[in-house]
Amino acid sequence: MAKQKRVVIRSLVWVIVVAGAAVGGFEFMTKQDPLEITAAKVERGRVEETVSAISSGTVMATKDARISAEIMGKIISIPVEEGDHVNAGDVVLELNHEELDAQVRLAEANLEAGRSLGNQAVIGAGIYRDVAETQVSQAKAQRDQAAADLRRLRALYEQKAISRAEYDKVALAARVADETYQAALANQRQNETRQEEVKSSQSNIEQLEAAVEVARAMRAKATIRSPYAGVVSKILVDEGESVTPGFPLMQIVEDDERYVEAPFDEANAAQMKLGQHVRINLDAYRGADFPGVVTYIAPVVILNPDFSRTLNVKVRVEEDQEKFVPGMSADVVLLVDEKNDVLYVPSEAIIRQQYVYVVEDGKAVRREVKTGIGNWARTEVLEGLQEGDLVVTSVSIKELQPGVPIAVVEKLKDE
């Protein structure tokens, strides 16, 4: 009996010990420090849906050309320096042109000689025409008179008023007058040959004029001019160098218009269209947004070495063109949609686009939400939250679970 009492007492002691340990553990668990988190209020304002280029774009000039030589020659003058602004037509380089000048003078002299011969042909043809017309007129008058005399004497001869010899003399004169007239007409038709000579001289003059144009065109190629207004970005040659056709001489960049070319993921193709507004950011002007407009979307997808697939997009810079230097890197953000005066939360607070953690009575409470448009910074909330609700933004903390005690801090210790 005594032995049974000792067993019962021993058991009661163990029960008390275990119970005490359980109570202590519970008190320990309930007294643990709350989980530190960061949070933000649900606010009302502007939300944008954006698509960003997968990498930095590049500032480009609308026209950026390397000027080259069209003829062989030796450089005798470079009247510009790198950085100079030039207008369309300004001389930027000159080749040796002494021989070309001589060819122009020779062509012009040949033209003058050809014109002189042409004038002589015209004058000669005119004189010959006038002489021939006079001869025809005189011969016709003589023929007509001789024919009239013959008709009159024929009547007298038939009346036997004159002798046969007198009649034959007048008939011979009429025949000679007619032959003279026919000869004058034939001589007048020869004037057509003279007119052909005039035409030939005119054709020769046209050929000589063309030769002058060719010579002048070749001479003009020795003087290199800027094809458009811009800035001389690089000079690739020095005075005294000999160059050949196609040899690059200098680079001229148009400074009136700029655009940015940037690659976008092919997955965003359906969200992009011409005329969309974009924001452009430059490293040289941090914090400043520059407006732009989509002017070109590549019709083909590019397969890159890393096996990504992208679409090249060109964006026209709308303001502050002078700040966009060709070659600069630029971040491009395309505005797909935008709304004003809507509820939004920081995008980092939303988990899998399905729910958030709301701070209620010092604990984390899971709340299902329905979202609208958004970007990496803000996301529109359509259902599940109210303005002023406090949502957890440090959702990557592993210990964050529904019901866990939490304390809001401005910044986590390990950040």
ZARO-925910 format. One record per residue (C-alpha): residue number from 1; residue in one letter; x, y, z. Coordinates in nm, 2 decimals, always signed. Layout:
<pts>
- NUM_A_X_Y_Z $
...
</pts>
This chain:
<pts>
- 1_M_+0.00_+0.00_+0.00 $
- 2_A_+0.28_+0.24_+0.09 $
- 3_K_+0.45_+0.15_-0.23 $
- 4_Q_+0.14_+0.24_-0.43 $
- 5_K_+0.13_+0.58_-0.26 $
- 6_R_+0.49_+0.65_-0.35 $
- 7_V_+0.41_+0.58_-0.72 $
- 8_V_+0.11_+0.80_-0.72 $
- 9_I_+0.30_+1.09_-0.55 $
- 10_R_+0.59_+1.04_-0.80 $
- 11_S_+0.34_+1.06_-1.09 $
- 12_L_+0.18_+1.37_-0.96 $
- 13_V_+0.51_+1.54_-0.93 $
- 14_W_+0.59_+1.46_-1.29 $
- 15_V_+0.25_+1.59_-1.41 $
- 16_I_+0.31_+1.91_-1.22 $
- 17_V_+0.66_+1.95_-1.37 $
- 18_V_+0.53_+1.88_-1.73 $
- 19_A_+0.24_+2.12_-1.67 $
- 20_G_+0.48_+2.39_-1.54 $
- 21_A_+0.71_+2.35_-1.84 $
- 22_A_+0.41_+2.38_-2.08 $
- 23_V_+0.29_+2.69_-1.91 $
- 24_G_+0.64_+2.84_-1.93 $
- 25_G_+0.67_+2.76_-2.30 $
- 26_F_+0.33_+2.92_-2.37 $
- 27_E_+0.43_+3.23_-2.18 $
- 28_F_+0.76_+3.23_-2.38 $
- 29_M_+0.58_+3.20_-2.71 $
- 30_T_+0.33_+3.47_-2.63 $
- 31_K_+0.60_+3.71_-2.51 $
- 32_Q_+0.82_+3.69_-2.83 $
- 33_D_+0.91_+4.03_-3.00 $
- 34_P_+0.68_+4.13_-3.29 $
- 35_L_+0.81_+4.09_-3.64 $
- 36_E_+0.95_+4.42_-3.78 $
- 37_I_+0.81_+4.50_-4.12 $
- 38_T_+0.78_+4.80_-4.35 $
- 39_A_+0.43_+4.92_-4.46 $
- 40_A_+0.26_+5.18_-4.67 $
- 41_K_-0.09_+5.33_-4.68 $
- 42_V_-0.34_+5.27_-4.95 $
- 43_E_-0.37_+5.60_-5.13 $
- 44_R_-0.56_+5.76_-5.41 $
- 45_G_-0.39_+5.91_-5.71 $
- 46_R_-0.25_+5.85_-6.06 $
- 47_V_-0.15_+5.50_-6.18 $
- 48_E_+0.03_+5.42_-6.51 $
- 49_E_+0.07_+5.09_-6.69 $
- 50_T_+0.42_+5.10_-6.84 $
- 51_V_+0.65_+4.88_-7.04 $
- 52_S_+1.02_+4.93_-7.01 $
- 53_A_+1.29_+4.85_-7.26 $
- 54_I_+1.49_+4.54_-7.16 $
- 55_S_+1.81_+4.74_-7.18 $
- 56_S_+1.92_+5.10_-7.23 $
- 57_G_+1.86_+5.25_-7.57 $
- 58_T_+2.10_+5.47_-7.76 $
- 59_V_+2.05_+5.84_-7.86 $
- 60_M_+2.08_+5.87_-8.24 $
- 61_A_+2.09_+6.16_-8.49 $
- 62_T_+1.83_+6.16_-8.76 $
- 63_K_+2.12_+6.20_-9.01 $
- 64_D_+2.47_+6.08_-8.93 $
- 65_A_+2.68_+6.03_-9.24 $
- 66_R_+3.04_+5.99_-9.33 $
- 67_I_+3.12_+6.22_-9.62 $
- 68_S_+3.34_+6.06_-9.88 $
- 69_A_+3.53_+6.17_-10.20 $
- 70_E_+3.38_+6.10_-10.54 $
- 71_I_+3.70_+6.15_-10.73 $
- 72_M_+4.07_+6.09_-10.68 $
- 73_G_+4.27_+6.38_-10.56 $
- 74_K_+4.50_+6.54_-10.31 $
- 75_I_+4.35_+6.74_-10.01 $
- 76_I_+4.46_+7.10_-10.03 $
- 77_S_+4.22_+7.25_-9.77 $
- 78_I_+4.01_+7.16_-9.47 $
- 79_P_+3.84_+7.48_-9.36 $
- 80_V_+3.64_+7.33_-9.07 $
- 81_E_+3.74_+7.17_-8.73 $
- 82_E_+3.58_+6.90_-8.52 $
- 83_G_+3.28_+7.05_-8.33 $
- 84_D_+3.21_+7.32_-8.59 $
- 85_H_+2.85_+7.38_-8.69 $
- 86_V_+2.80_+7.38_-9.07 $
- 87_N_+2.51_+7.47_-9.29 $
- 88_A_+2.39_+7.28_-9.59 $
- 89_G_+2.62_+7.36_-9.88 $
- 90_D_+2.91_+7.49_-9.67 $
- 91_V_+3.26_+7.39_-9.80 $
- 92_V_+3.41_+7.14_-9.56 $
- 93_L_+3.71_+7.01_-9.77 $
- 94_E_+3.88_+7.08_-10.10 $
- 95_L_+4.08_+6.87_-10.34 $
- 96_N_+4.35_+6.98_-10.58 $
- 97_H_+4.15_+7.11_-10.89 $
- 98_E_+4.40_+7.28_-11.12 $
- 99_E_+4.36_+7.01_-11.39 $
- 100_L_+3.99_+7.02_-11.35 $
- 101_D_+3.99_+7.40_-11.39 $
- 102_A_+4.18_+7.36_-11.71 $
- 103_Q_+3.93_+7.10_-11.84 $
- 104_V_+3.65_+7.35_-11.77 $
- 105_R_+3.83_+7.63_-11.95 $
- 106_L_+3.90_+7.40_-12.25 $
- 107_A_+3.53_+7.29_-12.26 $
- 108_E_+3.41_+7.65_-12.24 $
- 109_A_+3.65_+7.75_-12.52 $
- 110_N_+3.54_+7.47_-12.74 $
- 111_L_+3.18_+7.58_-12.68 $
- 112_E_+3.26_+7.94_-12.78 $
- 113_A_+3.42_+7.82_-13.10 $
- 114_G_+3.12_+7.59_-13.17 $
- 115_R_+2.88_+7.88_-13.12 $
- 116_S_+3.09_+8.10_-13.35 $
- 117_L_+3.07_+7.84_-13.62 $
- 118_G_+2.71_+7.79_-13.56 $
- 119_N_+2.65_+8.17_-13.60 $
- 120_Q_+2.84_+8.17_-13.92 $
- 121_A_+2.63_+7.88_-14.05 $
- 122_V_+2.31_+8.06_-13.96 $
- 123_I_+2.43_+8.39_-14.12 $
- 124_G_+2.55_+8.21_-14.43 $
- 125_A_+2.22_+8.02_-14.46 $
- 126_G_+2.03_+8.34_-14.43 $
- 127_I_+2.23_+8.52_-14.70 $
- 128_Y_+2.20_+8.22_-14.93 $
- 129_R_+1.83_+8.21_-14.87 $
- 130_D_+1.78_+8.58_-14.95 $
- 131_V_+2.00_+8.55_-15.27 $
- 132_A_+1.81_+8.24_-15.38 $
- 133_E_+1.48_+8.41_-15.33 $
- 134_T_+1.59_+8.71_-15.53 $
- 135_Q_+1.71_+8.50_-15.81 $
- 136_V_+1.39_+8.30_-15.82 $
- 137_S_+1.19_+8.62_-15.82 $
- 138_Q_+1.39_+8.77_-16.10 $
- 139_A_+1.39_+8.45_-16.31 $
- 140_K_+1.02_+8.42_-16.27 $
- 141_A_+0.96_+8.78_-16.38 $
- 142_Q_+1.18_+8.72_-16.69 $
- 143_R_+1.00_+8.39_-16.77 $
- 144_D_+0.66_+8.55_-16.73 $
- 145_Q_+0.76_+8.84_-16.96 $
- 146_A_+0.91_+8.60_-17.22 $
- 147_A_+0.60_+8.39_-17.22 $
- 148_A_+0.38_+8.69_-17.27 $
- 149_D_+0.60_+8.81_-17.56 $
- 150_L_+0.58_+8.47_-17.72 $
- 151_R_+0.20_+8.46_-17.70 $
- 152_R_+0.18_+8.80_-17.86 $
- 153_L_+0.42_+8.72_-18.14 $
- 154_R_+0.26_+8.39_-18.20 $
- 155_A_-0.06_+8.57_-18.30 $
- 156_L_+0.13_+8.80_-18.53 $
- 157_Y_+0.32_+8.51_-18.68 $
- 158_E_+0.00_+8.33_-18.75 $
- 159_Q_-0.13_+8.64_-18.92 $
- 160_K_+0.20_+8.65_-19.12 $
- 161_A_+0.28_+8.99_-18.98 $
- 162_I_+0.63_+8.88_-18.88 $
- 163_S_+0.88_+8.64_-19.02 $
- 164_R_+0.96_+8.30_-18.90 $
- 165_A_+1.31_+8.41_-18.79 $
- 166_E_+1.16_+8.68_-18.56 $
- 167_Y_+0.92_+8.43_-18.41 $
- 168_D_+1.19_+8.17_-18.34 $
- 169_K_+1.41_+8.43_-18.17 $
- 170_V_+1.13_+8.51_-17.93 $
- 171_A_+1.05_+8.14_-17.87 $
- 172_L_+1.41_+8.07_-17.79 $
- 173_A_+1.42_+8.36_-17.54 $
- 174_A_+1.11_+8.23_-17.37 $
- 175_R_+1.26_+7.88_-17.34 $
- 176_V_+1.59_+8.02_-17.20 $
- 177_A_+1.39_+8.23_-16.95 $
- 178_D_+1.20_+7.92_-16.83 $
- 179_E_+1.52_+7.72_-16.79 $
- 180_T_+1.67_+8.00_-16.59 $
- 181_Y_+1.37_+8.00_-16.37 $
- 182_Q_+1.39_+7.63_-16.31 $
- 183_A_+1.76_+7.66_-16.23 $
- 184_A_+1.68_+7.93_-15.98 $
- 185_L_+1.42_+7.70_-15.81 $
- 186_A_+1.67_+7.42_-15.80 $
- 187_N_+1.93_+7.65_-15.65 $
- 188_Q_+1.67_+7.76_-15.39 $
- 189_R_+1.61_+7.40_-15.29 $
- 190_Q_+1.98_+7.37_-15.22 $
- 191_N_+1.92_+7.60_-14.93 $
- 192_E_+1.77_+7.31_-14.75 $
- 193_T_+2.12_+7.16_-14.73 $
- 194_R_+2.23_+7.48_-14.57 $
- 195_Q_+1.96_+7.45_-14.31 $
- 196_E_+2.08_+7.10_-14.23 $
- 197_E_+2.42_+7.24_-14.17 $
- 198_V_+2.27_+7.49_-13.93 $
- 199_K_+2.09_+7.20_-13.75 $
- 200_S_+2.42_+7.01_-13.74 $
- 201_S_+2.60_+7.31_-13.59 $
- 202_Q_+2.32_+7.34_-13.33 $
- 203_S_+2.37_+6.97_-13.23 $
- 204_N_+2.74_+7.03_-13.21 $
- 205_I_+2.68_+7.32_-12.98 $
- 206_E_+2.45_+7.11_-12.76 $
- 207_Q_+2.73_+6.85_-12.73 $
- 208_L_+2.98_+7.12_-12.64 $
- 209_E_+2.74_+7.26_-12.38 $
- 210_A_+2.70_+6.91_-12.23 $
- 211_A_+3.08_+6.88_-12.22 $
- 212_V_+3.10_+7.20_-12.03 $
- 213_E_+2.84_+7.07_-11.78 $
- 214_V_+3.04_+6.75_-11.73 $
- 215_A_+3.37_+6.94_-11.68 $
- 216_R_+3.20_+7.17_-11.43 $
- 217_A_+3.04_+6.88_-11.25 $
- 218_M_+3.38_+6.71_-11.22 $
- 219_R_+3.53_+7.03_-11.09 $
- 220_A_+3.25_+7.06_-10.84 $
- 221_K_+3.34_+6.72_-10.70 $
- 222_A_+3.68_+6.86_-10.59 $
- 223_T_+3.49_+7.09_-10.35 $
- 224_I_+3.33_+6.88_-10.08 $
- 225_R_+3.02_+7.04_-9.92 $
- 226_S_+2.80_+6.95_-9.63 $
- 227_P_+2.48_+6.78_-9.75 $
- 228_Y_+2.28_+6.92_-9.45 $
- 229_A_+2.31_+7.14_-9.15 $
- 230_G_+2.49_+6.97_-8.86 $
- 231_V_+2.81_+6.94_-8.65 $
- 232_V_+3.14_+6.81_-8.77 $
- 233_S_+3.18_+6.52_-8.53 $
- 234_K_+3.50_+6.37_-8.67 $
- 235_I_+3.76_+6.45_-8.93 $
- 236_L_+3.93_+6.14_-9.07 $
- 237_V_+4.20_+6.29_-9.30 $
- 238_D_+4.47_+6.56_-9.30 $
- 239_E_+4.57_+6.82_-9.56 $
- 240_G_+4.82_+6.67_-9.81 $
- 241_E_+4.67_+6.32_-9.81 $
- 242_S_+4.56_+6.17_-10.14 $
- 243_V_+4.22_+6.01_-10.15 $
- 244_T_+4.03_+5.78_-10.38 $
- 245_P_+3.65_+5.76_-10.47 $
- 246_G_+3.46_+5.64_-10.17 $
- 247_F_+3.74_+5.73_-9.93 $
- 248_P_+3.57_+5.86_-9.60 $
- 249_L_+3.67_+6.21_-9.52 $
- 250_M_+3.47_+6.32_-9.22 $
- 251_Q_+3.15_+6.26_-9.02 $
- 252_I_+2.88_+6.51_-9.00 $
- 253_V_+2.59_+6.47_-8.76 $
- 254_E_+2.26_+6.66_-8.80 $
- 255_D_+2.18_+6.85_-8.48 $
- 256_D_+1.82_+6.95_-8.54 $
- 257_E_+1.64_+6.62_-8.45 $
- 258_R_+1.72_+6.33_-8.21 $
- 259_Y_+1.56_+6.00_-8.15 $
- 260_V_+1.63_+5.70_-7.92 $
- 261_E_+1.64_+5.34_-8.04 $
- 262_A_+1.58_+5.08_-7.77 $
- 263_P_+1.50_+4.71_-7.76 $
- 264_F_+1.17_+4.58_-7.61 $
- 265_D_+1.08_+4.22_-7.52 $
- 266_E_+0.87_+4.05_-7.79 $
- 267_A_+0.62_+3.97_-7.51 $
- 268_N_+0.52_+4.34_-7.51 $
- 269_A_+0.45_+4.36_-7.88 $
- 270_A_+0.07_+4.37_-7.84 $
- 271_Q_+0.10_+4.66_-7.60 $
- 272_M_+0.30_+4.88_-7.84 $
- 273_K_+0.17_+5.10_-8.11 $
- 274_L_+0.29_+5.41_-8.31 $
- 275_G_+0.22_+5.74_-8.16 $
- 276_Q_+0.24_+5.62_-7.79 $
- 277_H_+0.39_+5.85_-7.54 $
- 278_V_+0.71_+5.76_-7.36 $
- 279_R_+0.93_+5.88_-7.09 $
- 280_I_+1.31_+5.90_-7.15 $
- 281_N_+1.57_+5.92_-6.88 $
- 282_L_+1.94_+6.01_-6.93 $
- 283_D_+2.22_+5.94_-6.69 $
- 284_A_+2.35_+6.29_-6.74 $
- 285_Y_+2.02_+6.44_-6.61 $
- 286_R_+1.92_+6.20_-6.33 $
- 287_G_+1.56_+6.25_-6.20 $
- 288_A_+1.45_+6.43_-6.52 $
- 289_D_+1.18_+6.28_-6.75 $
- 290_F_+1.19_+6.38_-7.11 $
- 291_P_+0.88_+6.32_-7.33 $
- 292_G_+0.89_+6.12_-7.65 $
- 293_V_+0.67_+5.96_-7.91 $
- 294_V_+0.70_+5.61_-8.07 $
- 295_T_+0.76_+5.66_-8.44 $
- 296_Y_+0.88_+5.32_-8.55 $
- 297_I_+0.83_+4.96_-8.44 $
- 298_A_+1.05_+4.70_-8.62 $
- 299_P_+0.85_+4.46_-8.84 $
- 300_V_+1.07_+4.17_-8.74 $
- 301_V_+1.18_+4.02_-8.41 $
- 302_I_+1.56_+3.99_-8.36 $
- 303_L_+1.71_+3.68_-8.21 $
- 304_N_+1.99_+3.79_-7.98 $
- 305_P_+2.31_+3.60_-7.89 $
- 306_D_+2.16_+3.53_-7.54 $
- 307_F_+1.86_+3.37_-7.72 $
- 308_S_+1.63_+3.65_-7.61 $
- 309_R_+1.39_+3.80_-7.88 $
- 310_T_+1.34_+4.17_-7.90 $
- 311_L_+1.17_+4.44_-8.11 $
- 312_N_+1.36_+4.76_-8.19 $
- 313_V_+1.16_+5.07_-8.13 $
- 314_K_+1.24_+5.43_-8.23 $
- 315_V_+1.13_+5.72_-8.02 $
- 316_R_+1.13_+6.08_-8.13 $
- 317_V_+1.26_+6.32_-7.87 $
- 318_E_+0.99_+6.59_-7.82 $
- 319_E_+1.18_+6.85_-7.60 $
- 320_D_+1.53_+6.96_-7.50 $
- 321_Q_+1.69_+6.82_-7.82 $
- 322_E_+2.02_+6.98_-7.73 $
- 323_K_+2.06_+6.76_-7.42 $
- 324_F_+2.05_+6.44_-7.62 $
- 325_V_+2.40_+6.38_-7.75 $
- 326_P_+2.43_+6.10_-8.01 $
- 327_G_+2.57_+5.79_-7.86 $
- 328_M_+2.43_+5.86_-7.51 $
- 329_S_+2.25_+5.57_-7.33 $
- 330_A_+1.88_+5.64_-7.25 $
- 331_D_+1.62_+5.44_-7.06 $
- 332_V_+1.28_+5.43_-7.23 $
- 333_V_+0.95_+5.37_-7.06 $
- 334_L_+0.64_+5.33_-7.28 $
- 335_L_+0.31_+5.45_-7.14 $
- 336_V_+0.05_+5.18_-7.22 $
- 337_D_-0.24_+5.31_-7.00 $
- 338_E_-0.30_+5.57_-6.73 $
- 339_K_-0.57_+5.65_-6.48 $
- 340_N_-0.62_+5.93_-6.23 $
- 341_D_-0.78_+5.94_-5.89 $
- 342_V_-0.78_+5.56_-5.83 $
- 343_L_-0.68_+5.35_-5.53 $
- 344_Y_-0.33_+5.21_-5.54 $
- 345_V_-0.06_+5.04_-5.34 $
- 346_P_+0.31_+4.99_-5.39 $
- 347_S_+0.35_+4.71_-5.64 $
- 348_E_+0.59_+4.53_-5.40 $
- 349_A_+0.31_+4.48_-5.15 $
- 350_I_+0.11_+4.25_-5.38 $
- 351_I_+0.18_+3.88_-5.37 $
- 352_R_+0.13_+3.69_-5.69 $
- 353_Q_-0.12_+3.96_-5.79 $
- 354_Q_-0.37_+3.79_-5.55 $
- 355_Y_-0.34_+3.91_-5.20 $
- 356_V_-0.17_+4.15_-4.96 $
- 357_Y_-0.10_+4.16_-4.58 $
- 358_V_-0.28_+4.43_-4.40 $
- 359_V_-0.17_+4.56_-4.05 $
- 360_E_-0.47_+4.51_-3.81 $
- 361_D_-0.44_+4.53_-3.43 $
- 362_G_-0.07_+4.47_-3.45 $
- 363_K_-0.10_+4.15_-3.66 $
- 364_A_-0.06_+4.05_-4.02 $
- 365_V_-0.39_+3.98_-4.18 $
- 366_R_-0.41_+3.83_-4.53 $
- 367_R_-0.65_+4.02_-4.76 $
- 368_E_-0.75_+3.90_-5.11 $
- 369_V_-0.74_+4.18_-5.37 $
- 370_K_-0.84_+4.25_-5.73 $
- 371_T_-0.59_+4.46_-5.92 $
- 372_G_-0.61_+4.68_-6.23 $
- 373_I_-0.33_+4.85_-6.43 $
- 374_G_+0.01_+4.91_-6.28 $
- 375_N_+0.38_+4.92_-6.31 $
- 376_W_+0.69_+4.83_-6.10 $
- 377_A_+0.61_+5.12_-5.86 $
- 378_R_+0.23_+5.14_-5.83 $
- 379_T_-0.06_+4.90_-5.89 $
- 380_E_-0.43_+5.00_-5.90 $
- 381_V_-0.65_+4.82_-5.65 $
- 382_L_-1.01_+4.75_-5.77 $
- 383_E_-1.14_+4.54_-5.48 $
- 384_G_-1.03_+4.43_-5.13 $
- 385_L_-0.88_+4.75_-4.98 $
- 386_Q_-0.99_+5.09_-4.87 $
- 387_E_-0.81_+5.42_-4.87 $
- 388_G_-0.60_+5.45_-4.56 $
- 389_D_-0.55_+5.08_-4.50 $
- 390_L_-0.19_+4.99_-4.41 $
- 391_V_-0.03_+4.72_-4.62 $
- 392_V_+0.29_+4.53_-4.56 $
- 393_T_+0.56_+4.61_-4.82 $
- 394_S_+0.84_+4.39_-4.69 $
- 395_V_+0.66_+4.07_-4.81 $
- 396_S_+0.99_+3.88_-4.87 $
- 397_I_+1.04_+3.82_-4.49 $
- 398_K_+1.01_+3.44_-4.44 $
- 399_E_+0.85_+3.47_-4.10 $
- 400_L_+0.56_+3.68_-4.23 $
- 401_Q_+0.24_+3.47_-4.19 $
- 402_P_-0.12_+3.54_-4.12 $
- 403_G_-0.17_+3.63_-3.75 $
- 404_V_+0.20_+3.70_-3.67 $
- 405_P_+0.25_+4.00_-3.44 $
- 406_I_+0.42_+4.28_-3.64 $
- 407_A_+0.57_+4.61_-3.57 $
- 408_V_+0.59_+4.88_-3.85 $
- 409_V_+0.94_+5.04_-3.89 $
- 410_E_+1.06_+5.29_-4.15 $
- 411_K_+1.35_+5.07_-4.25 $
- 412_L_+1.45_+4.71_-4.18 $
- 413_K_+1.78_+4.65_-3.99 $
- 414_D_+1.94_+4.44_-4.26 $
- 415_E_+1.88_+4.69_-4.54 $
</pts>
